[in-house]
Amino acid sequence: MPSSILTLEVSARSSQKAESGSVRVKVLGPLERAKDAVRALGLYWGIALFCVLFPLLHFILVPFFLLLGIFLSVRAGLARERMVDGSVLCPECKKPFSVKPALVRWPMNEVCQECRWSFVLIPDSTRD
Ligand SMILES: [Zn+2]
């Protein structure tokens, strides 16, 4: 199944206020999810292998990166969508906020670069 890019209407909500905007997400097929998972595992296990070189620190760093690799690999494997880009208005200061590419887990927590308020992005329509 080839992956496709969807445009979603989202709400940006802070504690009191809400704004709307839209984001583009790439729907990930099973093959891409598997590739992301293997890539994450390879990256962090590679770092763990490199950390073997450091005396004493390797007792902490190697298990840390091995476990982090497993955790992030599972997370990448379960993610169904990846953010491509998007723009919403910050609900607090009303300035444009651009959404960074990342794996999507709704609701997404974001922090406005202008006013430092945090808000959540929630897709408007209910999807399955
Ligand atoms: Zn703001």
Residues whose N, C-alpha, C, O or C-beta is under 5 A from the ligand:
A	BS01	ZN	C90 E92 C93 C112 E114 C115
